Amino acid sequence: MPSELALLPFIESAFVTHAVSSAKATGMWQFMPATGRDFDLKQNIFRDDRRDVLASTRAALDYLGRLYKMFGDWHLALAAYNWGPGNVQKAVARNQRLGLPTDYESLRIPDETRYYVPKLQAVKNIVLNPDRYALGLPPVSNHPYFLSVKIDRDIDVELAARLAGISLETFQQFNPQMNKPVILAAATPQVLLPYDQASAFAGNLERHEGPMASWTAWVVPKTMSPAEAARRSGMAEATLRDVNRIPPKMLVKAGSTLLVPRGEHVVADVSERLADTAALNLAPDAPPLRRVSFRAGKADTVASVAARYRVKAEQVAQWNKVASSARFKPGHAIVVYTATAAPAATKQARLATAKAAPKAAKGGRGRTVVAAANP
């Protein structure tokens, strides 16, 4: 692989490990969620490996290698990394149909992609010969910038930083993939540390006595409110909401994983399966919707039905597969989902229901039916 690919994160993110684009690409290599999953970058409530320095670099090089095999040209591979392989393939196919060259400079591509390779070349030129551009680069010591240190137990992020003798902010810069205040050893068996602090951390970790982690994972057995979850886990509701990022007016669904205080009786660390698959699923804290069905009267429209049941006209239209401006034919079956009691039928609706009564005796239609359901 070309060695200048090591400089590509400067173009993508200026080597900012927490960088997030407007399109939700994340990390110094700027992986989109789906592409990250394709290259085994785990993304769950505990961690986002798109921000992991080693994991994302491995994935990026694998991705670039795949793109090179696809296009047979590093410039086109880089264009595909920026713009997407499908878009580059379409641009190449277009030029082929027109009998035009299919190299990077000949394709019709967005300006961002057109400037992508020149930007990388410019950074390469500066690094190779900064004096030519009257620039001074900071000196770099002839040793690795960071070292990895193995951990075999769950450990609080704050404790890890303290054992390394560095600030919490510095520790998070080297280990930006963590979403929670605890590192789960089953999923993250190593931490990255500055070269000069790695050996001190390893020694302090070995000598440390007492608990390593004050947090653990709890799988919620049933759907419950954050207040009930906080009561069961022995923590303040505000703290539970904050550490688990639960917005107001939401319920925690059964099977969700919450980060909760680790009691003194808890010995086992979080399992690898849970560390890799943990998810938080929420539901609106609102009464269940009821399905109401009835026959339309002569004057019923989508708008009038929506007003009667205090719902949006767009919802009524969607439920009944009609336009928002539609007028219902008398006797037409209408379905509404509402959290409120069904209002009294209008005179027209009652008349329509009465006319449909003989049919109801045979086919079971012509009645207002209310049942608990979800749209």
N, C-alpha and C positions, 0 to 999 in steps of 0.2 A: 504494500500500500504506500502511496506517496506520504512522506513524512510530514508534509504541511497540513495533513488532515488533523494533526494534533492542535492546530491553531483554529480549527473550524468553530469551536465553542466561543471564540472571541467574536466571530461574526454573528453567531446565533444569540448569544446572551451576555457577552462581555465576561464570560466565566462566572456569572452570577448564578449560584446553584438554586436559589429560590425564585428565579425569574419565571414569570407567567405571562404569556402573550394574550392578546385579546381573543384569540381562537382557543384558549385553554391549553396551549402547548406549555410544557413545564420542564424545568431543569436546565442545566447548562447546555444540553444537547437539544432542548426544545422538542420533546416527544409529545405527540398527541396521545390522548388516552388509548385509543384503539391500537395505534401502532406500538405503543408501549406494551400492551398486553400481548401483541403478536410476538414480541421478543422477550416474553417472560418477565416483564417489569411489573411486579405486584403493586396494586393500588387498592388499599383498603383503609379502614379507620385508623389503623396503627401506623402505617407507613406508605410512602409513595416512592417506589424505587426509581421513578423517572428523575428524582432529585439525588439519588444515590450516586456518588462520584464514580465508584468502580463499576457498579451494575449498569449504569446508563452509558458509560464509555464502552463497555463490552457490547452492549446492545447496539450502540451507534455504529461501531466498527463492523458488526455483523450485518447491519442494515446497509451500510455503504458498500460492503463486499457483495451483497445480493444485488444492489442496484448496478454495480459495475458489470456483474455477470449478465444482467438483463440488457444493458446498453452497449457494453464493450468499449466505453469511453468515459474517462473520469469526469470530464466537463459535463456530459449528459447525466452521469450519476449524481453529481452535485446539484444539478438543476432539478433532478427528480427528488432529491432529499429536501429541497426548499419548496418545490411546487407540487410534488406528488408524482409518482411514476406514471399513473394513468394520464395525467395532463401532458407529460412529456411524450408519452407514446402517441397521443392524439396529434401533437404538434409535429412529430416525426412523420406520422402517416399522412398528414396534410401535405407536407413538403414532398413526400414521395409521389403523391397523386399529381402534384403540380410539376413534377420533374425537377425539383429544386434540391440543393444540397441539404443534408440532414445533420450537419454539425451544429454545435452550440450557438455559434454566432449567426447562423442562417435561420434559426427557428423563430417563429413569432411567439414570444413569451412575455409575461408581465415584466415591468421595469425592475421590480424587486429581484426577480430571478435573473434578469439580464445583468444586474450589477453584482450578483452573488459571487460568481467566480472571480471577477476583477477585485472585489473587496478582499477575498482570501489571498489573491496574488499580492495585493498591496501590503497586507500584514506580513506576509512571508518576506517581501523585499525589505521591510523595515527591520524585521528581526535579524535578517542576514547582514544588513549593512545600515545600522542606524545613523552612523556618522554622515552618510551621504545625504540624509534628510535632516541633519542638524538636530537629531533627537538623542536623548540619553535614556537607556534602559537600566532599570535597577539591577544590581549585581545578584547573581544566583549562585548559591553555594553548590559545590560539586558533590551533592548527596541527595537522596530522595527528599521531596518536599514534605511527605508524610509517610508514616508507617502504620500498618494495621496491627491491632492487638486483639487477640482472641478473648472472648468472654463466654462463660458457660452457664451463667445464671442471669435471670432478669435483673436489671439494675436501673435505678432512677437516673434520668439525664443529669439532674443537678449533682447527684453524688459522683457520677462519672467525671463530670467537669472538675469537681473539687479534687478527686483523686489524681487527675491529670495536672492539677495546678494551673489551670487556665480558666478564663471567664466562660460563663454559660454561652455567651454570644459566639466566642471563638469555637467552642466545642460544636455548636450547632452549625457553624460554617463548614466544618469538616464532616459533619454527619447530618446533612439537611433533610434526609428522608424521613425522619421521625415526625409523626403527627401528634404524638402524645408525650407526656412527661416521663415515660418509661420506655426502656429498650428491651424488647423481648428476644432473649437469646436464641430461641428456637427459629426465629425468622432472620435475626441479625446477629450471627455468631462472631462478629468482629466490629470494632470501631476504628475509625481513622483518627490519628492524632499527629500534631506537629512532630517533626523528627526529634527535636530535643526533649519532648515531653513523654514519648512513648515508653521508654524504659522506666521512668518514674511512675507512670500510671500502672504498669505491670507489677512493680514492686509494692505500691500502695494497695493495689487490689488484692494481692496475695496476703498482705498483712491485715486487711480490713476485718474487723469483727462487728457482729451485729447484722441487722437486716440489710439486704441490698436493694430491695424494691418495696415501696410503700403502696404500690398500685397492682391490681390484677384485673383479669377480664371476667365478667359475669354474663352468662347467657340468660336473657329474660325469659322466664317460663310461660308467661302469658302477656297479652296486651295490657299495658297499665300506664297510668299517668306518671310523669317525672316525679311528682310528689310522693307517690307510692314507692317508686323505684328508689328514691332517696331514703325513704324511711326504712326500706328493707336492707339497704346497703349501709345504713348508719352514717349518712353524710347529709349536709345541708342541700336543699333542693337547688339553690343558686349555684353551688359548687358543681353538682352533678350536671346541671344544664351547661355550665361553662366548659368543663373539661370534655364533655361529650358533644358539645355544639348542638344542643337541642333548642330550636326556636320556640317562641311562645305558642300556646294553643295547639300543641301537638302531643300525640300519644306515642309511646314506644311499643312497637309491635312485637308479638311473641317471636322468639328466635333471634332477636337482635342482641348484639354484644355491647355491653357498656363497660367503661373503665370505672372501677370502684376501688375504695381503700382495701388494701390487703391486710386482713386480720392476722393477729399473732398466731392463730391456729393453722393458717394456710401455709403449707410447706412446698407443695408442687408449684413449679413455674407454669406459665401459660403454654399449652401444647402447640406443636408446629401446625397442626390442622387448624386450630382456632386462630393462631397468629396469621395464617395465610388467607383464611376465608372470612374473617370477622366482618360483619356488616351491621349498619344501623338503619333500620327501616322504621319510618314514621307514618302516622296516619292523623288526619285532622281530628281534633278533640271536639266533635260535633255529634248531635243525635243521628242515628242511622236514617237514611233516606227511605221513604215508603213509596211503593209503586201504586199510582192511582190511575185507573183506566175508566173511561166513560165515553159516551157517544156525543158527538158534536151537535149543538143546536144550530138554528138557521144563521145566527149572527156570529158564531165562533170563528175567530181568527187566531193565528199564532200569537199576535200581540195581546188579544183579550184574554186568552188562556194564561199567558205568562203573567199578566197583571193580576188575574184572579188567584193564582197560586204563589204569587210573589217570587217568581223566578225570572231568569233572563229569556227574552224571546229566542236568542240563539240556541239556548239549551232545549227549549220546546221544539224548535225546528230540527235540531239534531236527533232528539229522541224519536221524532215522528218522521224523519227522513223527508222533510219538506223545506221549502225556502222560508226565510225569516218573515217575508211579507205575505205568506200564503193565507188563504181563507179556506177553512175546512168545509167540506160538503156536509149537509145535515145527515146525521147518522154515522158519520165517519168515526172509527175507533181512535181515540186519542189516549196517549200515555204521558203521564207526568210523574216525575220523581220529586218528592218534597219532604221536608222535615217537619212541616206544620200539618195540622189537621186539615182534612179535605173541606173546602168551603161548600156552602150550600149550593146546589145546582141552580143555574139560572132557569127562568121560565121556559126559555127555548130548549135548554138541555133536558128539562123534565118532560116536555112534550115529546122531544125526540126519543127519549128513553121509553115513554109510554107507547109510542108507535112501534118501537122495536121490541116491545114485550112479547108478542106472539113468537117472534123469532127466538127470543131468549128461552122460551119454554122448550124449543127443540135444540137449539145450538148453544145455549148457555151464554148468549150475548144480550146486550141491551141493559146491563146493570153497571152501576159504579162499583168497582172492585178496589179494595185497598189491601195491600200486602207489603210486608217488610221486604225490601230489596235494595240493590245498588244498581245504578244506571250502567 
